[in-house]
Amino acid sequence: MYRTHTCGELRIENAGQTVTLAGWVQRTRKLGGMTFIDLRDRYGITQLVVDDSAAAELKETADSLGREYVIQATGTVVERQSKNPKIPTGDIEIGLTGINVLNKAQTPPFTIEDVSDGGEELRARYRYLDLRRNPLRKALELRHRLAHEVRNYLDGKGFLEIETPYLIKSTPEGARDFVVPSRMNPGQFYALPQSPQTFKQLLMVAGYDRYFQIVRCFRDEDLRADRQPEFTQIDCEMSFVEQEDVLDTFEGMMRTLFRNVLNVEIPDPLPRMSWYDAMDNYGSDKPDIRFGMKIHEITGKVQGKGFSVFDSVEYVGAISVDGAAEYTRKQIDELTEWVKRPQVGAKGLVYIKYNADGSFKSSVDKFYTPEELKAVADYMGSKPGDLILVLCGSRRKTQTMLGVLRIEMGNRLGLRDPHNFAPLWIVDFPLLEWDDETQRFYAMHHPFTAPKPEHLDLFYSDRKEDLEKVCANAYDFVLNGTELGGGSIRIHEAEVQQRMFEVLGISREDAEYKFGFIINAFKFGAPPHGGLAFGFDRVCALFGGQETIRDYIAFPKNNQGRDVMIDSPSYIDQEQMDELFLASTAKKDNE
């Protein structure tokens, strides 16, 4: 072995021992006739010392060391005169008797420190160097520990970890698929799975009544901080269960993760909220309930007063921001421009200041008396010093815009502490979403989600109004404004599944072509079943107190879906193109 101990292992109890360490040179310092070397590995940092009485060859080697040199160092553990309480090994140092340079290193393009001087793009290009930094090391250690706890918990509940295929059939009904050409089947393509949905249902048909997999999935969609083209799910399915069984099992899993990994206790049982209440009160189906600022509908309070903007719309909603009446006109103008951004989509913003002295000032003073404004404030539970922000339009669109504004105000006021956790279940989703542009229904979750049993009569109705009332037997696990997981009780009867395809406008021929294997499987005795999948990368990030998932993935892609470290995606040789029977009109950069 190159080492007897790691760089994070030695303590004062080891004083007097002769040890050998190996790792990377973090930094070197000269003080008088002594040379100090900070040696780093995955486990920590240990200070090495070459004193004035050391052999000339040892001094020469120590003086030649550069940042990130890989070395082997032998010496005796001694108590430090000037201790460093900031690191676990800060009570000791190694008086060196030998240094063996295992590999020299070029000066890295950025500092390998907790706070680096390298920009995001530069660090992505040298990701293997970025991964040497403590924040990323801790992130990947957290990911490992969470995966370990997940496997232990599910194994204890009788789940089997079963792998499903990566090369499958394209069944586009959600995000775009990544497709893979087949050399052995000219002109035909595999798709990479967006999730193992159909396979886990087939495993239930096969009798494997408790399945899980920590599995890689792929979606060709626009990227953001919590989205990558390849991501990881904790994918699970259970047979002979109802919704309560699934929620109880995976609420227990999340409670175990919080307790064992973060030493945090979450409520037992977790709160539940219907999708309709979430949208009405928070403007989001993934509400952050760590702070109040609920949405209030004030349509009836403000219409009929001569303000045409409010009088001409379906819905007027508002949030009350604690202590924000002191906002200046400049701040409110900036906020007005902010809500007009495409990401929010509002045409404007109305404000009502409930001043500390009990007076009112608003952008609609011309149309509303102070008494009328106070009636709105009283209805919303506002108090002197608060700022009321108002948007209007169609009901759901306005609620969504208010939800985005609510989160923004929560960020600005410091109400979203990443180390304060408020999980809940969202239940009773609509089964279907109507799209005016295409004049058809889409599945709110996916085509295999079962309707609530009590809504089956509505599900078989031909009336659009009835179908819009059908609730799904579905549920999402939400934490701090992020959907961490979601699932449903599945359709297990061929007749109900065929009706779902019919409602979604999928012909029998298309359904047979895309999903014939699962439709046929249901004919051979499919058990009632359901499950869910957690976004494992998101779980890791939120447990680590971050919103972006990139630091919790060893080799992530950038916002353009590129791996700039290996320069991928890239062109392939014409010979490979010919083997795959592909023609390309794209031109290489050098052509």
C-alpha positions as a printed NumPy array, in Angstrom:
array([[  0.   ,   0.   ,   0.   ],
       [  1.138,   3.541,  -0.697],
       [ -0.163,   4.751,   2.675],
       [ -0.734,   3.558,   6.218],
       [ -3.332,   6.236,   6.987],
       [ -5.47 ,   8.775,   5.166],
       [ -4.984,  12.529,   5.423],
       [ -8.048,  12.917,   7.612],
       [ -7.396,  10.077,  10.037],
       [ -4.549,  10.944,  12.418],
       [ -5.155,  12.455,  15.869],
       [ -3.106,  13.351,  18.951],
       [ -3.462,   9.729,  20.096],
       [ -1.23 ,   8.746,  17.156],
       [  1.694,  10.88 ,  18.365],
       [  4.991,   9.024,  18.119],
       [  3.841,   6.674,  15.351],
       [  5.71 ,   6.381,  12.072],
       [  3.218,   6.762,   9.239],
       [  3.066,   7.046,   5.473],
       [  0.534,   9.298,   3.744],
       [ -0.239,   9.83 ,   0.068],
       [ -2.196,  12.56 ,  -1.64 ],
       [ -2.121,  15.918,  -3.416],
       [ -0.166,  18.987,  -2.344],
       [ -2.713,  21.655,  -1.407],
       [ -0.101,  24.324,  -0.688],
       [  3.455,  24.791,   0.623],
       [  4.795,  27.499,   2.928],
       [  8.315,  28.407,   4.064],
       [  8.833,  29.835,   7.54 ],
       [ 12.446,  30.475,   8.423],
       [ 14.322,  27.268,   7.759],
       [ 11.174,  25.126,   7.842],
       [  8.887,  24.028,   5.017],
       [  5.204,  23.285,   5.688],
       [  3.194,  21.156,   3.249],
       [ -0.587,  20.709,   3.383],
       [ -1.298,  17.237,   1.994],
       [ -4.858,  16.539,   0.841],
       [ -6.851,  13.46 ,  -0.064],
       [-10.56 ,  12.667,  -0.086],
       [-10.595,  12.331,   3.699],
       [ -9.003,  15.61 ,   4.76 ],
       [ -5.761,  17.582,   5.106],
       [ -2.674,  16.835,   7.197],
       [  0.198,  19.25 ,   7.725],
       [  3.683,  17.925,   6.922],
       [  6.859,  19.573,   8.191],
       [ 10.434,  19.498,   6.896],
       [ 12.532,  21.157,   9.604],
       [ 15.894,  22.899,   9.402],
       [ 17.831,  19.788,  10.471],
       [ 16.44 ,  17.587,   7.669],
       [ 18.7  ,  16.032,   5.052],
       [ 19.59 ,  18.255,   2.105],
       [ 17.917,  15.908,  -0.396],
       [ 14.647,  15.992,   1.582],
       [ 14.747,  19.795,   1.734],
       [ 15.427,  19.994,  -1.982],
       [ 12.498,  17.704,  -2.786],
       [ 10.171,  19.673,  -0.479],
       [ 11.234,  22.951,  -2.122],
       [ 10.467,  21.524,  -5.582],
       [  6.845,  20.638,  -4.82 ],
       [  4.095,  22.482,  -6.669],
       [  0.342,  22.663,  -6.194],
       [ -1.432,  19.36 ,  -6.933],
       [  1.777,  17.294,  -7.059],
       [  0.978,  13.716,  -6.053],
       [  3.369,  12.582,  -3.333],
       [  4.013,   9.859,  -0.795],
       [  5.3  ,  11.154,   2.543],
       [  6.752,   9.231,   5.502],
       [  7.453,  10.579,   8.967],
       [  6.534,  10.692,  12.652],
       [  3.304,  12.061,  14.114],
       [  4.062,  14.931,  16.515],
       [  1.918,  17.389,  18.443],
       [  1.631,  20.77 ,  16.77 ],
       [  2.835,  23.796,  18.667],
       [  0.351,  26.031,  16.854],
       [ -2.844,  24.003,  16.622],
       [ -5.547,  24.507,  13.972],
       [ -9.028,  23.902,  15.422],
       [-10.648,  24.331,  12.   ],
       [ -9.603,  20.86 ,  10.768],
       [ -9.91 ,  17.45 ,  12.502],
       [ -6.151,  16.813,  12.16 ],
       [ -5.262,  20.245,  13.522],
       [ -3.628,  18.975,  16.727],
       [ -0.847,  17.097,  14.932],
       [  1.631,  17.305,  12.108],
       [  4.044,  14.875,  10.458],
       [  7.755,  15.435,  10.922],
       [  8.975,  14.145,   7.556],
       [ 11.822,  11.734,   6.969],
       [ 11.064,  11.063,   3.31 ],
       [  9.133,  12.353,   0.285],
       [  8.493,  10.362,  -2.888],
       [  7.08 ,  12.359,  -5.806],
       [  4.598,  10.008,  -7.48 ],
       [  3.5  ,  12.445, -10.156],
       [  4.235,  16.05 , -10.986],
       [  1.367,  18.363, -11.907],
       [  0.883,  21.417, -14.058],
       [ -0.429,  24.456, -12.217],
       [ -4.226,  23.998, -12.272],
       [ -6.313,  26.588, -14.157],
       [ -8.145,  27.552, -10.959],
       [ -7.544,  27.179,  -7.234],
       [ -8.581,  23.879,  -5.657],
       [-10.204,  25.583,  -2.679],
       [-13.668,  25.569,  -1.105],
       [-14.26 ,  28.95 ,  -2.751],
       [-12.488,  28.786,  -6.099],
       [-11.434,  31.574,  -8.44 ],
       [-12.615,  29.523, -11.446],
       [-15.816,  30.399, -13.297],
       [-18.533,  27.814, -13.895],
       [-17.579,  27.145, -17.515],
       [-13.882,  26.773, -16.692],
       [-14.565,  24.423, -13.791],
       [-16.899,  22.365, -15.989],
       [-14.142,  21.974, -18.591],
       [-11.835,  20.633, -15.887],
       [-14.515,  18.818, -13.913],
       [-12.031,  16.22 , -12.623],
       [-10.187,  19.073, -10.908],
       [-13.386,  20.688,  -9.644],
       [-14.322,  17.359,  -8.056],
       [-11.226,  17.649,  -5.839],
       [-12.819,  20.591,  -4.015],
       [-14.509,  19.944,  -0.68 ],
       [-18.018,  21.206,  -1.612],
       [-18.295,  18.728,  -4.485],
       [-16.721,  15.926,  -2.5  ],
       [-19.256,  16.463,   0.281],
       [-22.083,  16.601,  -2.274],
       [-21.149,  13.235,  -3.777],
       [-20.648,  11.712,  -0.32 ],
       [-24.157,  12.889,   0.579],
       [-25.485,  11.319,  -2.628],
       [-23.788,   8.019,  -1.759],
       [-25.188,   8.027,   1.766],
       [-28.712,   8.768,   0.577],
       [-28.546,   5.941,  -1.975],
       [-27.275,   3.585,   0.725],
       [-30.128,   4.537,   3.074],
       [-32.717,   4.161,   0.295],
       [-31.516,   0.661,  -0.512],
       [-31.442,  -0.36 ,   3.147],
       [-34.958,   0.937,   3.774],
       [-36.556,  -0.618,   0.698],
       [-34.731,  -3.913,   1.208],
       [-36.172,  -3.974,   4.725],
       [-39.653,  -3.521,   3.251],
       [-39.305,  -6.493,   0.906],
       [-38.522,  -4.62 ,  -2.309],
       [-36.381,  -6.231,  -5.017],
       [-33.926,  -4.096,  -6.997],
       [-34.462,  -5.092, -10.627],
       [-32.81 ,  -3.493, -13.651],
       [-34.893,  -2.56 , -16.691],
       [-33.67 ,  -1.935, -20.274],
       [-32.111,   1.298, -21.538],
       [-32.772,   0.535, -25.212],
       [-36.557,   0.586, -25.528],
       [-39.358,   1.612, -27.864],
       [-40.212,   5.258, -28.436],
       [-43.65 ,   6.109, -27.043],
       [-43.703,   9.922, -27.293],
       [-46.43 ,  11.253, -25.013],
       [-44.382,  13.521, -22.739],
       [-40.952,  15.084, -23.225],
       [-38.954,  14.372, -26.373],
       [-37.111,  11.062, -26.49 ],
       [-33.41 ,  10.58 , -27.081],
       [-33.233,   8.047, -29.898],
       [-30.527,   5.551, -30.842],
       [-30.229,   4.153, -34.391],
       [-30.079,   0.379, -34.739],
       [-27.341,  -0.956, -37.026],
       [-28.926,  -4.413, -37.129],
       [-32.364,  -3.004, -38.   ],
       [-31.798,  -0.369, -40.691],
       [-34.038,   2.676, -40.446],
       [-35.299,   1.732, -36.982],
       [-34.49 ,   3.348, -33.653],
       [-34.391,   2.594, -29.978],
       [-35.386,   5.263, -27.476],
       [-33.705,   5.875, -24.14 ],
       [-36.274,   5.61 , -21.324],
       [-37.821,   8.744, -19.88 ],
       [-38.703,   6.43 , -16.991],
       [-39.131,   2.661, -16.558],
       [-42.916,   3.175, -16.289],
       [-44.182,   0.37 , -18.5  ],
       [-41.507,  -2.082, -17.384],
       [-42.254,  -1.676, -13.701],
       [-45.934,  -2.26 , -14.449],
       [-45.006,  -5.4  , -16.377],
       [-43.007,  -6.55 , -13.34 ],
       [-46.217,  -6.249, -11.31 ],
       [-48.022,  -8.365, -13.912],
       [-45.148, -10.844, -13.594],
       [-45.747, -11.156,  -9.856],
       [-42.757,  -9.225,  -8.477],
       [-44.952,  -7.289,  -6.111],
       [-42.342,  -4.875,  -4.725],
       [-39.82 ,  -3.445,  -7.167],
       [-37.366,  -0.572,  -6.956],
       [-34.449,   0.772,  -8.928],
       [-32.127,   3.753,  -8.56 ],
       [-32.13 ,   4.265, -12.279],
       [-30.832,   6.624, -14.948],
       [-33.539,   8.264, -17.104],
       [-33.337,  10.506, -20.176],
       [-35.449,  13.415, -21.435],
       [-34.641,  15.735, -24.317],
       [-36.027,  18.965, -22.866],
       [-34.92 ,  22.494, -22.088],
       [-32.567,  22.577, -19.113],
       [-32.514,  24.575, -15.895],
       [-30.946,  24.404, -12.432],
       [-32.925,  21.326, -11.355],
       [-33.069,  19.549, -14.718],
       [-30.512,  17.53 , -16.702],
       [-30.925,  15.496, -19.921],
       [-29.861,  12.397, -17.972],
       [-31.027,  12.171, -14.403],
       [-31.639,   9.582, -11.714],
       [-34.896,   8.351, -10.188],
       [-35.694,   6.251,  -7.159],
       [-38.255,   4.253,  -9.095],
       [-40.723,   2.075,  -7.179],
       [-43.838,  -0.015,  -7.733],
       [-46.075,  -2.14 ,  -5.479],
       [-48.905,  -4.619,  -6.107],
       [-52.158,  -5.101,  -4.204],
       [-52.018,  -1.596,  -2.764],
       [-54.215,   1.451,  -2.542],
       [-53.074,   5.059,  -2.327],
       [-52.748,   5.004,   1.469],
       [-50.375,   2.035,   1.325],
       [-48.064,   3.804,  -1.113],
       [-48.067,   7.091,   0.801],
       [-47.393,   5.346,   4.099],
       [-44.469,   3.33 ,   2.668],
       [-42.665,   6.25 ,   1.039],
       [-43.448,   8.769,   3.717],
       [-41.633,   6.284,   5.948],
       [-38.709,   6.207,   3.524],
       [-38.381,   9.992,   3.489],
       [-38.697,  10.137,   7.272],
       [-35.846,   7.611,   7.512],
       [-33.662,   9.659,   5.141],
       [-34.231,  12.855,   7.098],
       [-33.525,  11.134,  10.413],
       [-30.498,   9.068,   9.396],
       [-28.8  ,  11.528,   7.046],
       [-29.677,  14.98 ,   8.429],
       [-30.728,  14.107,  11.983],
       [-33.983,  15.98 ,  11.282],
       [-37.465,  14.863,  12.322],
       [-40.32 ,  15.706,   9.952],
       [-44.022,  15.724,  10.922],
       [-45.763,  12.39 ,  11.383],
       [-48.034,  12.173,   9.485],
       [-47.14 ,  14.659,   6.782],
       [-49.739,  17.269,   5.84 ],
       [-51.784,  16.697,   2.695],
       [-53.252,  19.246,   0.338],
       [-55.462,  18.83 ,  -2.697],
       [-54.217,  20.11 ,  -6.036],
       [-57.121,  22.545,  -6.133],
       [-56.273,  24.01 ,  -2.708],
       [-52.604,  24.255,  -3.683],
       [-53.45 ,  26.247,  -6.81 ],
       [-56.035,  28.447,  -5.072],
       [-53.827,  29.281,  -2.081],
       [-50.272,  29.084,  -3.444],
       [-50.56 ,  29.293,  -7.235],
       [-48.458,  26.145,  -7.586],
       [-48.876,  22.39 ,  -7.429],
       [-45.576,  22.307,  -5.548],
       [-46.186,  24.912,  -2.84 ],
       [-43.521,  26.14 ,  -0.442],
       [-45.371,  26.151,   2.888],
       [-42.432,  27.414,   4.973],
       [-44.012,  30.869,   4.916],
       [-47.526,  32.303,   4.612],
       [-48.357,  34.978,   2.027],
       [-51.289,  32.916,   0.693],
       [-53.168,  33.993,  -2.404],
       [-56.607,  35.53 ,  -1.819],
       [-59.249,  35.934,  -4.475],
       [-60.588,  39.489,  -4.218],
       [-62.657,  39.553,  -7.421],
       [-65.892,  40.315,  -5.609],
       [-64.227,  43.013,  -3.51 ],
       [-62.847,  45.071,  -6.384],
       [-65.153,  44.652,  -9.364],
       [-67.969,  47.093, -10.064],
       [-66.033,  50.122,  -8.868],
       [-65.307,  51.599, -12.285],
       [-61.783,  50.184, -12.764],
       [-62.098,  48.546, -16.19 ],
       [-58.933,  46.432, -15.829],
       [-60.517,  44.52 , -12.928],
       [-64.085,  44.666, -14.25 ],
       [-63.154,  42.948, -17.538],
       [-61.432,  39.831, -16.161],
       [-62.463,  36.471, -14.731],
       [-60.282,  36.629, -11.639],
       [-58.486,  39.133,  -9.403],
       [-56.043,  37.748,  -6.834],
       [-53.593,  39.212,  -4.343],
       [-50.88 ,  38.416,  -1.818],
       [-50.082,  40.379,   1.325],
       [-46.373,  40.876,   2.019],
       [-45.545,  41.365,   5.692],
       [-43.71 ,  44.588,   6.507],
       [-43.17 ,  45.622,   2.891],
       [-45.256,  48.832,   2.886],
       [-41.955,  50.704,   3.181],
       [-41.117,  49.682,  -0.397],
       [-40.211,  52.807,  -2.382],
       [-41.81 ,  53.737,  -5.686],
       [-38.565,  52.754,  -7.399],
       [-38.709,  49.284,  -5.814],
       [-42.345,  48.839,  -6.836],
       [-41.592,  49.977, -10.393],
       [-38.764,  47.408, -10.524],
       [-41.146,  44.735,  -9.245],
       [-43.686,  45.739, -11.887],
       [-41.097,  45.259, -14.61 ],
       [-40.144,  41.931, -13.022],
       [-43.689,  40.506, -13.285],
       [-43.824,  41.578, -16.941],
       [-40.933,  39.247, -17.815],
       [-41.881,  36.282, -20.034],
       [-41.094,  33.909, -17.139],
       [-44.021,  35.461, -15.217],
       [-46.203,  36.861, -17.984],
       [-48.207,  39.586, -16.215],
       [-49.267,  42.748, -18.04 ],
       [-48.865,  44.9  , -14.958],
       [-49.026,  45.051, -11.16 ],
       [-51.391,  46.868,  -8.808],
       [-50.175,  47.671,  -5.294],
       [-51.88 ,  48.727,  -2.088],
       [-49.729,  50.067,   0.747],
       [-51.208,  49.648,   4.21 ],
       [-49.049,  52.267,   5.901],
       [-47.877,  51.979,   9.494],
       [-50.153,  54.88 ,  10.517],
       [-53.208,  53.012,   9.162],
       [-53.54 ,  55.076,   5.965],
       [-53.582,  53.643,   2.465],
       [-51.692,  54.466,  -0.721],
       [-52.229,  52.537,  -3.933],
       [-51.86 ,  52.659,  -7.692],
       [-55.687,  52.622,  -7.973],
       [-56.54 ,  55.451,  -5.54 ],
       [-58.556,  57.075,  -8.311],
       [-61.077,  54.238,  -8.266],
       [-61.184,  53.069,  -4.637],
       [-61.816,  54.896,  -1.397],
       [-59.65 ,  54.266,   1.67 ],
       [-62.61 ,  52.395,   3.184],
       [-62.802,  50.081,   0.18 ],
       [-59.049,  49.436,   0.298],
       [-59.287,  48.7  ,   4.022],
       [-62.074,  46.203,   3.339],
       [-59.702,  44.364,   0.965],
       [-56.898,  44.498,   3.545],
       [-59.159,  43.221,   6.34 ],
       [-60.434,  40.397,   4.134],
       [-56.837,  39.325,   3.449],
       [-55.757,  39.602,   7.075],
       [-53.29 ,  42.381,   6.28 ],
       [-52.045,  44.729,   8.991],
       [-50.42 ,  48.157,   9.065],
       [-46.985,  47.981,   7.453],
       [-47.979,  45.354,   4.864],
       [-47.915,  45.624,   1.07 ],
       [-50.676,  44.063,  -1.013],
       [-49.74 ,  43.017,  -4.575],
       [-52.559,  42.381,  -7.061],
       [-52.704,  40.596, -10.439],
       [-55.68 ,  39.751, -12.63 ],
       [-56.732,  37.745, -15.677],
       [-57.947,  34.182, -16.183],
       [-58.155,  32.19 , -12.955],
       [-55.439,  29.545, -13.278],
       [-53.005,  31.714, -15.215],
       [-53.289,  34.533, -12.675],
       [-52.921,  32.142,  -9.748],
       [-49.78 ,  30.737, -11.351],
       [-48.341,  34.241, -11.829],
       [-49.147,  35.106,  -8.21 ],
       [-47.452,  31.863,  -7.155],
       [-44.259,  32.893,  -8.962],
       [-44.48 ,  36.383,  -7.425],
       [-45.013,  34.867,  -3.972],
       [-41.836,  32.782,  -4.281],
       [-39.892,  35.825,  -5.479],
       [-41.044,  37.878,  -2.494],
       [-40.179,  34.968,  -0.211],
       [-36.651,  34.994,  -1.668],
       [-36.304,  38.765,  -1.348],
       [-37.436,  38.73 ,   2.275],
       [-35.251,  35.763,   3.265],
       [-38.201,  33.508,   4.094],
       [-36.887,  30.416,   2.308],
       [-34.24 ,  29.018,   4.633],
       [-32.758,  25.974,   2.812],
       [-32.165,  24.228,   6.134],
       [-35.817,  24.506,   7.189],
       [-37.792,  21.604,   5.723],
       [-41.556,  21.557,   5.163],
       [-42.61 ,  18.444,   3.201],
       [-46.199,  17.586,   2.249],
       [-48.252,  15.438,  -0.103],
       [-50.284,  16.965,  -2.945],
       [-53.249,  14.733,  -3.824],
       [-56.426,  14.706,  -5.936],
       [-54.93 ,  16.042,  -9.166],
       [-57.105,  16.438, -12.248],
       [-56.687,  13.334, -14.386],
       [-56.74 ,  15.319, -17.637],
       [-55.642,  18.692, -18.999],
       [-57.492,  20.33 , -21.884],
       [-55.398,  22.149, -24.474],
       [-57.263,  24.857, -26.387],
       [-54.7  ,  24.992, -29.172],
       [-54.9  ,  21.309, -30.119],
       [-58.486,  20.904, -28.88 ],
       [-57.717,  17.681, -27.047],
       [-57.061,  16.271, -23.591],
       [-53.6  ,  15.376, -22.311],
       [-52.799,  13.222, -19.298],
       [-51.84 ,  15.38 , -16.302],
       [-49.348,  12.659, -15.258],
       [-49.161,   9.872, -17.85 ],
       [-51.608,   7.618, -19.734],
       [-51.376,   4.817, -17.15 ],
       [-52.682,   6.85 , -14.196],
       [-55.986,   5.54 , -12.855],
       [-58.969,   7.79 , -12.266],
       [-60.428,   7.901,  -8.772],
       [-62.838,   4.942,  -8.473],
       [-65.661,   7.273,  -7.481],
       [-65.128,   9.253, -10.713],
       [-65.404,   6.377, -13.171],
       [-68.893,   7.443, -14.292],
       [-67.522,  10.895, -15.183],
       [-64.559,   9.232, -16.893],
       [-66.875,   7.399, -19.285],
       [-68.879,  10.539, -20.074],
       [-68.603,  12.16 , -23.493],
       [-68.988,  15.655, -22.026],
       [-65.838,  17.772, -21.768],
       [-67.161,  19.373, -18.579],
       [-67.491,  15.967, -16.903],
       [-64.048,  14.784, -17.975],
       [-62.478,  17.96 , -16.544],
       [-63.914,  17.028, -13.129],
       [-62.285,  13.582, -13.03 ],
       [-59.607,  13.341, -10.338],
       [-56.568,  11.12 , -10.704],
       [-55.571,   8.555,  -8.127],
       [-52.248,  10.412,  -8.036],
       [-49.958,  12.083,  -5.523],
       [-46.783,  14.194,  -5.407],
       [-44.226,  14.528,  -2.613],
       [-43.323,  18.221,  -2.349],
       [-40.508,  19.795,  -0.349],
       [-39.793,  23.516,  -0.048],
       [-41.372,  24.426,  -3.375],
       [-39.885,  21.502,  -5.303],
       [-41.632,  18.352,  -6.489],
       [-39.332,  15.592,  -5.242],
       [-41.48 ,  12.667,  -6.283],
       [-44.732,  11.712,  -7.859],
       [-46.788,   8.697,  -8.716],
       [-50.203,   7.146,  -8.898],
       [-52.305,   4.073,  -8.629],
       [-52.15 ,   2.61 , -12.122],
       [-54.801,   1.422, -14.488],
       [-54.74 ,  -2.369, -14.336],
       [-57.792,  -3.238, -16.432],
       [-57.524,  -3.364, -20.218],
       [-60.955,  -1.777, -20.694],
       [-60.136,   1.261, -18.535],
       [-56.751,   1.612, -20.229],
       [-58.383,   1.551, -23.647],
       [-60.821,   4.25 , -22.503],
       [-57.872,   6.407, -21.421],
       [-56.283,   6.095, -24.856],
       [-59.624,   6.998, -26.41 ],
       [-59.97 ,  10.146, -24.244],
       [-56.4  ,  11.168, -25.13 ],
       [-57.155,  10.84 , -28.836],
       [-54.904,   7.825, -29.315],
       [-56.47 ,   5.488, -31.873],
       [-56.691,   1.75 , -31.273],
       [-54.112,   1.269, -33.988],
       [-51.693,   3.771, -32.437],
       [-52.31 ,   2.373, -28.965],
       [-51.639,  -1.12 , -30.209],
       [-48.46 ,  -0.005, -31.98 ],
       [-47.097,   2.019, -29.046],
       [-48.444,   0.149, -26.043],
       [-49.675,  -3.2  , -27.348],
       [-47.278,  -5.131, -25.115],
       [-48.739,  -3.698, -21.912],
       [-52.349,  -3.837, -23.116],
       [-51.871,  -7.529, -23.883],
       [-50.141,  -8.093, -20.554],
       [-53.172,  -6.736, -18.7  ],
       [-55.249,  -9.509, -20.307],
       [-53.285, -12.131, -18.379],
       [-54.23 , -11.082, -14.876],
       [-52.757,  -7.735, -13.864],
       [-52.98 ,  -7.037, -10.11 ],
       [-54.043,  -3.669,  -8.722],
       [-50.785,  -1.739,  -8.437],
       [-49.257,   1.662,  -7.948],
       [-46.027,   3.389,  -7.151],
       [-44.001,   6.513,  -7.541],
       [-40.596,   7.855,  -8.493],
       [-38.456,  10.345,  -6.62 ],
       [-36.056,  12.64 ,  -8.436],
       [-32.903,  11.43 ,  -6.716],
       [-30.741,  14.343,  -7.902],
       [-33.281,  16.797,  -6.484],
       [-33.433,  14.899,  -3.2  ],
       [-29.643,  15.158,  -2.943],
       [-29.593,  18.876,  -3.728],
       [-32.316,  19.812,  -1.252],
       [-30.779,  17.678,   1.481],
       [-27.55 ,  19.569,   0.767],
       [-29.308,  22.928,   1.03 ],
       [-28.967,  23.764,  -2.694],
       [-31.372,  24.389,  -5.569],
       [-29.095,  23.295,  -8.417],
       [-28.557,  19.573,  -8.945],
       [-25.293,  19.878, -10.919],
       [-22.974,  19.661,  -7.932],
       [-24.661,  16.403,  -6.915],
       [-23.933,  14.744, -10.273],
       [-20.333,  13.74 , -10.911],
       [-20.272,  14.739, -14.592],
       [-23.261,  16.963, -15.458],
       [-24.172,  18.743, -18.697],
       [-24.395,  22.513, -19.152],
       [-27.516,  24.478, -20.124],
       [-27.023,  23.526, -23.772],
       [-26.902,  19.844, -22.9  ],
       [-23.157,  19.679, -23.574],
       [-20.402,  18.011, -21.624],
       [-17.675,  20.593, -22.211],
       [-15.081,  18.382, -20.531],
       [-15.243,  15.662, -23.191],
       [-16.798,  17.93 , -25.875],
       [-19.991,  15.946, -26.287],
       [-22.226,  15.621, -28.261],
       [-19.882,  15.433, -31.236],
       [-19.848,  14.405, -34.876],
       [-19.195,  10.784, -35.804],
       [-17.201,   9.428, -38.724],
       [-18.859,   8.934, -42.083],
       [-18.093,   5.223, -41.781],
       [-20.168,   5.063, -38.609],
       [-22.935,   7.054, -40.309],
       [-22.972,   4.603, -43.191],
       [-23.112,   1.602, -40.855],
       [-26.184,   3.126, -39.217],
       [-27.771,   4.018, -42.561],
       [-27.837,   7.689, -41.573],
       [-27.426,  10.796, -43.695],
       [-26.553,  14.164, -42.189],
       [-26.939,  17.692, -43.51 ],
       [-25.065,  19.166, -40.527],
       [-21.65 ,  20.608, -41.313],
       [-18.668,  20.251, -39.066],
       [-17.151,  23.432, -37.684],
       [-14.067,  23.085, -39.875],
       [-15.976,  22.579, -43.119]])
